[in-house]
Amino acid sequence: MKHANDLSVPVELADLCDRKSTALLIYDMQVGIRSQIAGGERVVGRCGVALSAARRSGMRVVFTRHLSCPKTWMGSTQYRSAMSWQKTADPSAVKPWFLRDAPATAIVPELLPTADDLVLDKLSMSAFEGTPLAFALRDCGITGVAICGIALEIGIEPTIRHATDLGFIPIVLSDACGSGHAQAGERSMDTMRFVGEAMITEVDTFAGLLARS
């Protein structure tokens, strides 16, 4: 920890790895998303290790779920995104994949939230856009956000950048993050390393520091 102008400035992962300073964000680990990702089972397993470590330490845990609007509420942006993901040039062919109560929308059973966990639904890629996540973190005095889940190039990188803009310190659990396109995922990791806003580590290091905190 460094100090300047009566402020404590976290510079090492150990400065943030405790249950009071940081929360664990499990990003979009949904049945219908896991099934689209190569290596999805590996990501579930690594997220499970991070989740167990967080729960043992008493760290707060928040899950996000990506939702689709019914077609009557889909606007131009949502149609464009759905057309791209579903690889169709015809808006009328689009199907809302992640309606609120659809089986595909559910968190994977291996990572089911408990009554103590926060679950936030969103339409955007950033976990902060259109959700009360920033308010909840600030209200609990949380500075760091450790992130794992799917997908790096679609939602995790935007969430990391948004977190910094809002004054939070993002921690990327790199081996617990999946990507829909391997090269795009690698580019996202390279960009985050270059920009330097996020602390990047692996689950076992994160879990070990939590156990000692």
ZAVEX-445136 format. One record per residue (C-alpha): residue number from 1; x, y, z; residue in three letters. Coordinates in steps of 0.1 Angstrom, whole numbers. Layout:
<pts>
<pt NUM,<X,Y,Z>,ALA>
...
</pts>
This chain:
<pts>
<pt 1,<0,0,0>,MET>
<pt 2,<13,35,-9>,LYS>
<pt 3,<2,67,7>,HIS>
<pt 4,<-3,102,-7>,ALA>
<pt 5,<-23,133,5>,ASN>
<pt 6,<-37,113,34>,ASP>
<pt 7,<-49,86,10>,LEU>
<pt 8,<-41,49,9>,SER>
<pt 9,<-33,38,-27>,VAL>
<pt 10,<-36,0,-33>,PRO>
<pt 11,<-8,-11,-56>,VAL>
<pt 12,<-4,-48,-49>,GLU>
<pt 13,<-31,-75,-50>,LEU>
<pt 14,<-26,-82,-13>,ALA>
<pt 15,<-37,-46,-6>,ASP>
<pt 16,<-72,-55,-18>,LEU>
<pt 17,<-76,-92,-11>,CYS>
<pt 18,<-99,-91,20>,ASP>
<pt 19,<-136,-94,25>,ARG>
<pt 20,<-140,-58,36>,LYS>
<pt 21,<-123,-41,6>,SER>
<pt 22,<-133,-63,-23>,THR>
<pt 23,<-163,-81,-38>,ALA>
<pt 24,<-164,-110,-62>,LEU>
<pt 25,<-184,-104,-94>,LEU>
<pt 26,<-193,-136,-114>,ILE>
<pt 27,<-202,-123,-148>,TYR>
<pt 28,<-230,-139,-169>,ASP>
<pt 29,<-223,-175,-160>,MET>
<pt 30,<-256,-186,-175>,GLN>
<pt 31,<-266,-219,-189>,VAL>
<pt 32,<-272,-205,-224>,GLY>
<pt 33,<-239,-186,-225>,ILE>
<pt 34,<-217,-214,-210>,ARG>
<pt 35,<-230,-237,-238>,SER>
<pt 36,<-217,-214,-265>,GLN>
<pt 37,<-181,-211,-251>,ILE>
<pt 38,<-153,-235,-259>,ALA>
<pt 39,<-138,-246,-225>,GLY>
<pt 40,<-170,-236,-207>,GLY>
<pt 41,<-166,-264,-181>,GLU>
<pt 42,<-131,-252,-173>,ARG>
<pt 43,<-143,-217,-167>,VAL>
<pt 44,<-171,-230,-145>,VAL>
<pt 45,<-146,-250,-124>,GLY>
<pt 46,<-123,-220,-119>,ARG>
<pt 47,<-152,-197,-110>,CYS>
<pt 48,<-162,-223,-85>,GLY>
<pt 49,<-128,-222,-68>,VAL>
<pt 50,<-130,-184,-66>,ALA>
<pt 51,<-166,-185,-53>,LEU>
<pt 52,<-157,-211,-26>,SER>
<pt 53,<-127,-189,-15>,ALA>
<pt 54,<-149,-158,-14>,ALA>
<pt 55,<-176,-175,7>,ARG>
<pt 56,<-151,-190,31>,ARG>
<pt 57,<-137,-155,38>,SER>
<pt 58,<-171,-139,40>,GLY>
<pt 59,<-165,-117,9>,MET>
<pt 60,<-196,-103,-7>,ARG>
<pt 61,<-206,-120,-40>,VAL>
<pt 62,<-226,-105,-69>,VAL>
<pt 63,<-238,-123,-100>,PHE>
<pt 64,<-249,-107,-132>,THR>
<pt 65,<-273,-122,-158>,ARG>
<pt 66,<-277,-109,-193>,HIS>
<pt 67,<-313,-105,-203>,LEU>
<pt 68,<-331,-102,-237>,SER>
<pt 69,<-362,-81,-240>,CYS>
<pt 70,<-393,-95,-256>,PRO>
<pt 71,<-396,-84,-292>,LYS>
<pt 72,<-421,-57,-283>,THR>
<pt 73,<-394,-40,-262>,TRP>
<pt 74,<-364,-47,-285>,MET>
<pt 75,<-350,-15,-299>,GLY>
<pt 76,<-325,-9,-328>,SER>
<pt 77,<-294,-15,-307>,THR>
<pt 78,<-308,-48,-293>,GLN>
<pt 79,<-318,-59,-328>,TYR>
<pt 80,<-283,-51,-342>,ARG>
<pt 81,<-266,-71,-314>,SER>
<pt 82,<-290,-100,-318>,ALA>
<pt 83,<-285,-101,-355>,MET>
<pt 84,<-248,-101,-351>,SER>
<pt 85,<-248,-129,-325>,TRP>
<pt 86,<-274,-150,-343>,GLN>
<pt 87,<-257,-144,-376>,LYS>
<pt 88,<-287,-132,-395>,THR>
<pt 89,<-293,-102,-417>,ALA>
<pt 90,<-330,-104,-412>,ASP>
<pt 91,<-343,-87,-380>,PRO>
<pt 92,<-375,-107,-381>,SER>
<pt 93,<-355,-139,-377>,ALA>
<pt 94,<-341,-128,-344>,VAL>
<pt 95,<-351,-148,-313>,LYS>
<pt 96,<-348,-134,-278>,PRO>
<pt 97,<-324,-160,-262>,TRP>
<pt 98,<-323,-148,-227>,PHE>
<pt 99,<-359,-139,-216>,LEU>
<pt 100,<-362,-136,-178>,ARG>
<pt 101,<-375,-170,-170>,ASP>
<pt 102,<-360,-190,-199>,ALA>
<pt 103,<-338,-220,-189>,PRO>
<pt 104,<-309,-205,-209>,ALA>
<pt 105,<-310,-174,-186>,THR>
<pt 106,<-304,-193,-154>,ALA>
<pt 107,<-270,-192,-136>,ILE>
<pt 108,<-253,-226,-141>,VAL>
<pt 109,<-262,-250,-113>,PRO>
<pt 110,<-226,-254,-102>,GLU>
<pt 111,<-225,-218,-92>,LEU>
<pt 112,<-260,-212,-78>,LEU>
<pt 113,<-263,-180,-58>,PRO>
<pt 114,<-273,-182,-22>,THR>
<pt 115,<-296,-159,-2>,ALA>
<pt 116,<-266,-138,8>,ASP>
<pt 117,<-256,-131,-28>,ASP>
<pt 118,<-267,-102,-50>,LEU>
<pt 119,<-281,-111,-84>,VAL>
<pt 120,<-284,-82,-110>,LEU>
<pt 121,<-300,-84,-144>,ASP>
<pt 122,<-288,-62,-172>,LYS>
<pt 123,<-293,-55,-209>,LEU>
<pt 124,<-259,-39,-214>,SER>
<pt 125,<-224,-53,-217>,MET>
<pt 126,<-210,-34,-187>,SER>
<pt 127,<-222,-47,-154>,ALA>
<pt 128,<-225,-11,-142>,PHE>
<pt 129,<-247,2,-169>,GLU>
<pt 130,<-284,3,-159>,GLY>
<pt 131,<-278,-16,-126>,THR>
<pt 132,<-274,-6,-90>,PRO>
<pt 133,<-240,-23,-88>,LEU>
<pt 134,<-220,9,-82>,ALA>
<pt 135,<-244,22,-55>,PHE>
<pt 136,<-243,-12,-37>,ALA>
<pt 137,<-205,-14,-38>,LEU>
<pt 138,<-200,22,-25>,ARG>
<pt 139,<-227,18,1>,ASP>
<pt 140,<-208,-12,15>,CYS>
<pt 141,<-174,6,14>,GLY>
<pt 142,<-160,-17,-13>,ILE>
<pt 143,<-131,-5,-34>,THR>
<pt 144,<-120,-36,-54>,GLY>
<pt 145,<-140,-58,-78>,VAL>
<pt 146,<-127,-92,-86>,ALA>
<pt 147,<-142,-104,-119>,ILE>
<pt 148,<-146,-138,-135>,CYS>
<pt 149,<-170,-153,-160>,GLY>
<pt 150,<-179,-151,-196>,ILE>
<pt 151,<-170,-134,-220>,ALA>
<pt 152,<-138,-115,-219>,LEU>
<pt 153,<-142,-97,-252>,GLU>
<pt 154,<-179,-90,-249>,ILE>
<pt 155,<-187,-79,-214>,GLY>
<pt 156,<-157,-83,-190>,ILE>
<pt 157,<-134,-58,-207>,GLU>
<pt 158,<-162,-31,-209>,PRO>
<pt 159,<-170,-38,-172>,THR>
<pt 160,<-133,-34,-163>,ILE>
<pt 161,<-130,-1,-181>,ARG>
<pt 162,<-163,11,-166>,HIS>
<pt 163,<-152,1,-131>,ALA>
<pt 164,<-121,23,-133>,THR>
<pt 165,<-141,52,-146>,ASP>
<pt 166,<-164,49,-116>,LEU>
<pt 167,<-135,48,-91>,GLY>
<pt 168,<-133,11,-84>,PHE>
<pt 169,<-102,-11,-88>,ILE>
<pt 170,<-108,-41,-110>,PRO>
<pt 171,<-91,-74,-104>,ILE>
<pt 172,<-93,-99,-134>,VAL>
<pt 173,<-91,-136,-124>,LEU>
<pt 174,<-77,-145,-158>,SER>
<pt 175,<-79,-183,-157>,ASP>
<pt 176,<-116,-180,-146>,ALA>
<pt 177,<-126,-160,-177>,CYS>
<pt 178,<-138,-174,-209>,GLY>
<pt 179,<-141,-160,-244>,SER>
<pt 180,<-163,-167,-274>,GLY>
<pt 181,<-134,-161,-297>,HIS>
<pt 182,<-100,-171,-284>,ALA>
<pt 183,<-80,-144,-303>,GLN>
<pt 184,<-105,-117,-294>,ALA>
<pt 185,<-102,-128,-257>,GLY>
<pt 186,<-64,-126,-259>,GLU>
<pt 187,<-66,-91,-274>,ARG>
<pt 188,<-88,-80,-245>,SER>
<pt 189,<-63,-94,-220>,MET>
<pt 190,<-34,-77,-239>,ASP>
<pt 191,<-54,-44,-239>,THR>
<pt 192,<-61,-46,-201>,MET>
<pt 193,<-24,-53,-194>,ARG>
<pt 194,<-13,-24,-216>,PHE>
<pt 195,<-37,1,-201>,VAL>
<pt 196,<-28,-10,-166>,GLY>
<pt 197,<-61,-1,-149>,GLU>
<pt 198,<-68,-37,-137>,ALA>
<pt 199,<-48,-60,-114>,MET>
<pt 200,<-45,-93,-133>,ILE>
<pt 201,<-40,-125,-114>,THR>
<pt 202,<-51,-162,-113>,GLU>
<pt 203,<-77,-178,-90>,VAL>
<pt 204,<-53,-198,-69>,ASP>
<pt 205,<-33,-166,-60>,THR>
<pt 206,<-66,-148,-52>,PHE>
<pt 207,<-78,-176,-30>,ALA>
<pt 208,<-45,-179,-12>,GLY>
<pt 209,<-44,-143,-3>,LEU>
<pt 210,<-80,-144,9>,LEU>
<pt 211,<-72,-174,31>,ALA>
<pt 212,<-44,-154,47>,ARG>
<pt 213,<-63,-121,51>,SER>
</pts>
